[in-house]
Amino acid sequence: PNARPMLLTLDPVDFAWRPMAWYVLVAAGNWAMKQRFIVKYGMRVIEHDGVEYLIRVPKGWNARTGPTPLVFLHGLGLGLIQYALIMHTLLPRSEHRPLLVPLQPHISQLVFHTKFLTPKGRHDMSASMAALFAQLGWAGDETEEEKPADAPKGVTVLSHSNGSFVHAWLLKAHPNLITRSCFVDPVTFFSWEGDVCHNF
């Protein structure tokens, strides 16, 4: 009963600056991890609409008859360094299906990245990813009420923590593109709704 909650916008906050060497090590570690995924697992880096992605599409995979592509949305932290174990688990176990990983520098402490301070917002990011799915041939026409039997099935999305923001944006804007969803430790408040805080 004597515990006093912290007032996030009013109470003073004690903090310490991280040394520049920390950010250099994080950047170097993410670069090294990216190279490892490229060399060991045959991934490649693509850029679409200003967003970088790691992608691997198995040879001979077919969008109409093969398993659905997997999109992994990582959370807040250190980027590929922090999610290395998950990636090393996903890649060998999903070698029969495409894997797409958006690289999100703004939640990965990659302060030297040109997009660190300019992440895409809800509408831009969901529209951009939907366009990429269509370009890759992973999703068909959303406007068709009845899809042809041989139409692409869409994607499976796996998100962790802060990655559930983008996951939720996609589900709300393009529900027909996602066939399965898996949220791991998702953000549990409606921050993806821009005006929700003003309604309380």
PyMOL commands that set and color helices and strands:
alter all, ss='L'
color gray80, all
select helices_A, chain A and resi 20-41+84-93+105-107+122-136+163-173+175-177+196-199
alter helices_A, ss='H'
color red, helices_A
select strands_A, chain A and resi 44-48+51-56+70-73+99-102+155-160+178-184
alter strands_A, ss='S'
color yellow, strands_A
deselect
rebuild
show_as cartoon
